[in-house]
């Protein structure tokens, strides 16, 4: 029997939706076996830095630093339009840099794409503090921080808590680059054989297609890992982050990722990398 692949993804509805059929062997896994870890994306980023996982969900910011260790898969990405992180506050605040730069800002992790996009929009905003993404809303409400960068399902709930949008960082990215927003991807260790990586991509693609064809099949699995989330919020989350670019990045998706990495390299956010970003296609 082949060695189990150490696989990590988040408990967020978009990931559990995509990976449900793979984990439960509802599609042909071509003999691959998995040791599965569900964890917050920043924990997964840290494990990627330690090379603890063979295949993992990863923030594009973290991947940009780890391109010498991991390939980006063409399948499994969260990429799209009008789906980026949002900078929010308890009180209404102008989005001009002079007002944003002095704020204390909660971010969902140093190496998250959310922090990357915040850094692009406000390079002089330095008072940033790492907070688990699901706690950011409440800590802003309680006044611990002036503002916070929210991701995932929180973009659907912040207004219910009386919070205000300072700026949609995804919209800022789209307007300034005319590109899709790369938020998170699936990466595979460069130590894996290319044949194994390609096999995994085929399996994950089948799993995502199964999810689209059987949208209610994963509901119990999704709800199990999103226990406090209303069903409508779960489905909004999935519709926003799982789309045709999740099945395959294609030219438009790959170009958006390249642009993100090149801008980050130019600004010194990630190191220069001369090799291939994407997994080899046999």
C-alpha positions in Angstrom: 0.0 0.0 0.0 1.3 3.5 -0.9 2.1 5.9 1.9 -0.8 8.2 3.0 -0.5 11.8 1.8 -0.6 14.3 4.5 -3.5 16.6 3.4 -4.6 19.8 5.0 -7.5 22.1 4.3 -9.7 24.5 6.3 -13.1 23.8 8.0 -14.6 26.6 5.9 -17.6 25.7 3.8 -15.8 26.2 0.5 -13.1 23.7 1.4 -15.4 21.1 3.0 -17.7 21.4 0.0 -14.8 20.7 -2.4 -13.1 17.9 -0.4 -16.1 16.1 0.9 -16.3 13.5 -2.0 -12.5 13.0 -1.9 -12.4 12.4 1.9 -15.4 10.0 1.8 -14.2 8.2 -1.4 -17.3 9.1 -3.4 -15.1 9.5 -6.4 -12.2 7.4 -7.8 -9.1 8.3 -5.7 -6.9 6.3 -8.0 -5.4 4.4 -5.0 -4.4 7.5 -3.1 -4.9 7.5 0.7 -5.0 10.5 2.9 -4.1 11.5 6.4 -6.4 14.6 6.7 -6.0 17.6 8.9 -8.6 20.4 9.1 -7.2 23.6 10.5 -7.4 27.4 10.2 -5.6 28.6 7.1 -2.9 30.4 9.1 -2.2 27.2 11.0 -1.9 25.5 7.6 0.4 28.2 6.4 2.7 27.6 9.5 2.7 23.9 8.8 3.6 24.6 5.1 6.6 26.7 6.4 7.6 23.6 8.4 7.0 21.3 5.4 4.7 19.2 7.6 2.1 18.6 4.8 2.4 17.0 1.4 -0.6 18.8 0.0 -2.3 21.8 1.7 -4.7 24.7 1.4 -2.5 27.8 1.6 -2.7 31.6 1.4 -1.2 33.0 -1.8 1.0 35.3 0.3 2.5 32.3 2.2 2.8 30.4 -1.1 4.7 33.3 -2.6 7.4 32.8 0.1 7.4 29.0 -0.3 7.5 28.7 -4.1 10.8 26.9 -3.7 9.1 24.3 -1.6 5.6 24.0 -3.1 3.9 24.1 -6.4 0.5 25.7 -6.9 -2.1 23.2 -8.2 -4.3 24.2 -11.1 -7.3 22.8 -9.1 -8.8 23.9 -5.8 -8.2 27.6 -5.7 -10.5 30.3 -4.3 -10.4 32.9 -7.0 -13.0 35.3 -8.3 -14.6 38.7 -8.3 -16.2 40.7 -5.5 -15.0 38.2 -2.9 -12.1 39.8 -1.3 -11.3 40.7 2.4 -12.9 43.8 3.8 -11.4 46.3 6.2 -14.1 47.1 8.8 -14.5 49.3 11.9 -16.9 50.0 14.7 -17.1 53.7 13.8 -17.3 55.1 10.3 -13.8 55.9 9.1 -12.7 57.4 5.8 -10.7 55.1 3.5 -8.1 57.8 2.9 -4.6 56.6 3.9 -4.2 59.5 6.4 -7.1 58.1 8.4 -6.3 54.4 8.0 -2.5 54.4 8.6 -2.7 55.2 12.4 -5.3 52.6 13.2 -4.7 49.5 15.2 -5.8 46.7 12.8 -6.6 43.1 13.5 -5.5 40.8 10.7 -6.2 37.1 10.3 -2.5 36.2 10.0 0.8 37.7 8.9 1.1 35.5 5.8 -2.6 35.6 4.7 -3.6 37.1 1.4 -5.8 39.4 3.4 -2.7 41.0 5.0 -1.0 41.0 1.6 -3.9 43.0 0.0 -4.0 45.4 3.0 -0.3 46.0 2.6 -0.8 46.8 -1.1 -3.5 49.3 -0.4 -2.0 50.8 2.8 1.8 50.1 2.9 2.3 52.5 5.8 -0.3 50.9 8.0 2.0 49.2 10.5 -0.1 48.8 13.7 -1.2 45.3 12.8 -2.0 42.4 15.2 -2.7 38.8 14.4 -6.0 37.4 15.5 -7.9 34.2 14.6 -10.2 35.3 11.7 -13.4 34.2 13.5 -12.6 36.5 16.4 -11.9 39.7 14.5 -15.5 41.0 14.3 -16.0 40.7 18.1 -12.7 42.2 19.0 -13.5 45.2 16.9 -17.0 45.4 18.4 -15.4 45.3 21.9 -13.0 48.1 21.0 -9.8 46.1 21.3 -8.8 47.2 17.8 -9.8 50.2 15.8 -10.4 48.1 12.7 -10.1 44.6 11.4 -9.6 42.7 8.1 -12.4 40.1 7.8 -12.5 37.1 5.5 -14.7 34.1 4.6 -18.2 34.1 6.0 -17.7 37.2 8.1 -18.2 39.4 5.0 -21.8 38.3 5.3 -22.3 39.1 9.0 -20.3 42.2 9.9 -23.2 44.6 9.3 -25.5 42.6 11.6 -23.0 43.5 14.4 -23.2 47.2 13.6 -19.8 47.3 11.9 -18.9 49.6 9.0 -16.9 49.0 5.8 -13.8 51.2 5.4 -12.8 49.6 2.1 -13.3 46.3 0.2 -9.7 45.3 -0.4 -10.8 42.9 -3.1 -12.4 45.7 -5.0 -9.3 47.8 -4.6 -7.2 44.9 -6.1 -9.6 44.5 -9.0 -9.7 48.2 -9.8 -6.0 48.7 -9.6 -4.9 45.5 -11.5 -7.9 44.6 -13.6 -7.5 41.0 -12.4 -9.3 38.3 -10.5 -8.7 38.1 -6.8 -6.5 35.2 -5.8 -7.4 34.3 -2.2 -6.2 30.8 -1.4 -4.9 27.8 -3.3 -3.9 24.2 -3.0 -0.2 23.5 -3.0 1.8 20.3 -3.3 5.3 19.6 -2.1 7.9 19.7 -4.8 9.3 16.6 -3.1 6.3 14.6 -4.4 6.6 12.7 -7.7 5.0 14.6 -10.6 2.8 11.6 -11.3 1.4 11.7 -7.7 0.7 15.4 -8.0 -1.1 15.0 -11.3 -3.1 12.1 -9.9 -4.2 14.2 -6.9 -5.2 17.0 -9.2 -7.4 14.6 -11.1 -9.0 13.3 -7.9 -9.7 16.8 -6.5 -11.2 17.9 -9.8 -13.6 14.9 -9.6 -14.4 15.8 -6.0 -15.3 19.4 -6.9 -17.3 18.3 -10.0 -19.2 15.8 -7.8 -20.0 18.6 -5.3 -21.4 20.8 -8.1 -23.4 17.8 -9.4 -24.7 16.9 -5.9 -24.8 20.1 -4.0 -26.7 18.7 -1.0 -24.5 15.7 -0.5 -21.9 17.4 1.6 -24.3 19.4 3.8 -23.8 17.3 6.9 -20.0 17.4 6.5 -20.1 21.1 5.9 -22.4 21.9 8.9 -20.3 19.7 11.2 -17.3 22.0 10.6 -19.3 25.2 10.5 -21.5 24.6 13.5 -22.4 28.2 14.3 -23.0 29.3 10.8 -26.5 29.7 9.4 -27.3 27.5 6.3 -27.9 30.6 4.1 -24.5 31.9 5.1 -22.9 28.6 4.3 -24.3 28.5 0.8 -23.4 32.2 0.2 -19.9 31.3 1.2 -19.7 28.4 -1.2 -21.2 30.3 -4.1 -18.7 33.1 -3.6 -15.5 31.0 -3.3 -16.1 27.9 -5.3 -16.5 28.4 -9.1 -15.0 27.4 -12.4 -11.5 28.6 -11.4 -11.7 26.1 -8.5 -12.1 23.3 -11.1 -9.2 24.7 -13.1 -7.4 28.0 -13.0 -7.1 28.3 -16.7 -5.2 31.2 -18.4 -7.2 34.0 -16.7 -6.7 32.5 -13.2 -3.0 31.7 -13.8 -2.4 35.3 -15.0 -4.0 36.7 -11.9 -1.8 34.6 -9.7 1.3 35.6 -11.7 0.4 39.2 -11.3 0.0 38.9 -7.6 3.4 37.2 -7.2 5.2 39.7 -9.4 3.7 42.7 -7.6 4.6 41.2 -4.3 8.2 40.5 -5.6 8.5 44.1 -6.8 7.4 45.5 -3.4 9.8 43.2 -1.6 6.9 41.3 0.2 8.0 37.9 -1.1 11.4 36.8 -2.5 12.2 36.7 -6.2 11.6 33.2 -7.6 12.6 32.3 -11.1 11.1 28.8 -11.4 7.7 27.5 -12.4 4.8 28.5 -10.0 2.4 25.8 -11.2 2.5 22.0 -10.9 4.0 20.2 -13.8 1.4 18.7 -16.2 2.5 15.2 -17.5 
